[in-house]
Amino acid sequence: MELPQTKNERTKIVKTFVRNAIAGFVIPALFLVVMSSPVRAQVLAHSGDVAGYAGYLHVNWNHFLPSDNHAVYHIDGGYNLTPHVELLGEWAYGPLASESGTTLKTQIYGGGAHFNLMPDKKFVPYALVTFGGDRNTASGFGSSISYTGYYFGVGGGASYYVGKHWGVRPEFRYVRAQFGVSGVSENANAETIKGGVFYQFGGTGKKKASKTPPAQQ
């Protein structure tokens, strides 16, 4: 059998192998661990949490740049109104391009909400919606220019409690950004896959009803 002749062909084979390995081994193993583990924590009403993430961003531009993959770094904090609903504030940073002496970096800052599906379990899937401002900065040859816009995102993930107050959190998002550059309307569609660590503090849980001893005869 002949080996692939191009770098792209070899890269596709490696990506397919890794994807199949993850689907065939890692995901079933994680499912078994989650289902067999006792519950040690839960999302508590009136609790807060903070989280930090790192991952990859694939962005499709409307006009100015070719589609490509980039790193993304993200922090957020939230307050659980109820075990099912958490309000969020977030900030993320991504270096989007660097070529021909020019760099392009983006920042988003906004808020949104998590909607927890099984808040009383150790493994808590959630859906999310976010929105806010988007600031992009292009720099090179001794000068820079910034332009702003807005974004919204939808997606989902899961909070997996490793301990009583902390755990790990994989997440996927679709993000749409809109902004103007020199009078031209530009937009970008992006998909992000990232993972992080969260820490939960405070909150109130369900109180067990006290048992009243039977009256003496």
C-alpha positions in Angstrom: 0.0 0.0 0.0 1.4 3.4 -1.0 1.8 6.1 1.7 -0.2 9.4 1.2 1.8 11.7 -0.9 0.8 15.1 0.5 1.0 16.6 4.0 -2.8 17.2 3.9 -3.6 13.6 3.2 -1.3 12.4 6.0 -2.9 15.0 8.4 -6.5 13.8 7.5 -5.5 10.2 8.3 -4.1 11.1 11.7 -7.1 13.2 12.5 -9.5 10.4 11.5 -7.5 7.9 13.7 -7.5 10.2 16.7 -11.3 10.9 16.3 -12.1 7.2 16.1 -9.9 6.4 19.1 -11.7 9.0 21.2 -15.1 7.9 20.1 -14.3 4.2 20.5 -12.5 4.3 23.9 -12.4 7.5 25.8 -16.1 8.4 25.6 -17.4 5.0 26.6 -14.8 4.9 29.5 -15.9 8.3 30.7 -19.5 7.3 30.5 -18.8 4.2 32.7 -16.9 6.2 35.2 -19.7 8.8 35.5 -22.5 6.3 35.8 -20.7 4.2 38.4 -19.5 7.1 40.6 -21.5 8.0 43.7 -22.9 11.5 43.9 -20.6 13.8 45.9 -21.7 17.2 44.9 -24.5 19.2 43.2 -25.3 22.6 41.9 -26.6 24.7 44.8 -29.0 27.6 44.7 -27.4 31.0 45.5 -23.9 29.6 45.0 -21.3 31.1 42.8 -18.6 29.6 40.6 -15.5 30.7 38.7 -13.9 28.8 35.8 -10.9 29.0 33.4 -10.7 27.3 30.0 -8.4 26.8 27.1 -9.2 25.3 23.7 -9.5 25.7 19.9 -11.5 28.1 17.8 -12.4 27.5 14.1 -13.5 30.8 12.5 -15.0 31.5 9.1 -14.7 35.2 8.0 -17.0 36.9 5.6 -14.4 39.1 3.8 -11.0 39.7 5.1 -9.3 36.5 6.3 -9.3 32.8 5.3 -10.9 30.3 7.6 -8.4 28.8 10.1 -8.0 27.3 13.6 -6.7 29.3 16.5 -6.2 28.9 20.3 -8.7 30.5 22.6 -8.5 31.3 26.3 -11.6 32.0 28.4 -12.7 32.9 32.0 -16.1 33.2 33.4 -18.0 33.6 36.7 -21.6 32.9 37.6 -24.3 33.1 40.2 -26.9 30.3 40.5 -30.3 31.8 40.9 -31.7 28.3 41.2 -30.0 24.9 40.7 -31.3 25.0 37.1 -30.4 28.6 36.1 -27.0 30.3 36.4 -26.3 33.9 35.3 -22.8 34.4 33.8 -20.2 37.0 33.1 -17.4 36.1 30.7 -14.2 37.3 29.0 -12.3 35.5 26.2 -9.1 36.2 24.2 -7.9 34.7 21.0 -4.9 35.4 18.7 -6.6 35.1 15.3 -3.8 35.7 12.8 -0.2 36.5 12.4 1.4 36.9 9.0 3.3 39.3 6.8 4.2 41.4 9.9 0.6 41.9 11.0 -1.2 40.3 13.9 -5.0 40.2 14.7 -6.3 39.6 18.2 -9.9 39.4 19.5 -11.5 39.8 22.9 -15.1 39.2 23.8 -16.8 40.4 27.0 -20.4 39.8 27.9 -22.8 37.6 29.8 -25.4 35.0 29.5 -26.9 31.9 31.3 -26.4 28.2 31.9 -29.4 26.0 32.0 -28.5 22.9 34.1 -30.4 19.8 33.2 -29.5 17.5 36.1 -28.3 19.8 38.9 -28.5 17.2 41.7 -26.0 14.8 40.0 -22.2 14.6 39.9 -22.4 14.9 36.1 -24.4 18.0 35.1 -25.1 18.6 31.4 -26.1 22.2 30.5 -27.2 24.4 27.6 -26.0 28.0 27.3 -26.7 31.3 25.6 -24.3 34.3 25.7 -24.1 37.8 24.2 -21.9 40.9 24.5 -19.2 43.1 22.9 -16.4 42.0 20.6 -13.2 44.0 20.2 -10.6 43.2 17.5 -7.2 44.8 17.2 -4.9 44.6 14.1 -1.3 45.7 14.6 1.8 45.8 12.5 4.6 48.0 11.1 4.5 50.3 14.2 0.7 51.0 14.2 -2.5 49.4 15.3 -6.3 49.8 14.8 -9.2 48.5 16.8 -12.8 48.0 15.8 -15.7 46.8 17.9 -19.0 45.0 17.4 -21.1 42.5 19.1 -21.5 38.7 19.4 -23.9 36.1 20.5 -23.4 32.4 21.2 -25.2 29.2 21.9 -23.9 25.8 22.9 -23.6 23.3 25.7 -21.3 21.4 27.9 -21.2 19.5 31.2 -19.9 20.1 34.7 -18.3 17.0 36.2 -17.6 17.2 39.9 -14.3 15.7 40.9 -14.7 17.0 44.5 -17.3 18.6 46.6 -16.6 22.1 45.3 -14.6 21.7 42.1 -14.5 19.8 38.9 -13.8 19.8 35.1 -16.0 21.3 32.4 -15.8 20.5 28.6 -17.8 22.9 26.4 -18.8 23.5 22.8 -20.1 26.8 21.4 -21.2 28.3 18.1 -20.5 32.1 18.1 -21.6 34.8 15.6 -19.7 38.1 15.6 -20.7 41.3 13.7 -18.6 44.4 13.4 -17.6 47.2 10.9 -14.2 47.8 9.4 -13.6 51.1 7.4 -17.3 51.3 6.6 -17.5 47.7 5.5 -19.8 45.3 7.5 -17.9 42.2 8.5 -19.1 39.1 10.3 -17.5 35.8 11.5 -19.0 32.4 12.4 -16.9 30.4 14.8 -17.1 27.1 16.6 -15.1 26.6 19.8 -14.2 23.4 21.7 -12.6 23.9 25.0 -12.1 22.4 28.5 -11.5 23.9 31.9 -11.7 23.7 35.6 -14.3 25.3 37.8 -14.7 26.0 41.5 -18.1 26.4 43.3 -18.5 28.3 46.5 -21.4 29.2 48.9 -25.0 28.3 48.2 -27.8 26.5 50.0 -28.9 22.9 49.5 -32.1 21.1 50.3 -32.7 20.8 54.0 -33.8 17.4 55.3 -37.0 17.5 57.3 -36.4 17.0 60.9 -38.0 14.0 62.6 -40.2 14.8 65.6 -40.0 12.1 68.2 -43.4 10.4 69.0 -45.3 11.9 72.0 -45.0 10.0 75.2 -48.2 8.2 76.3 
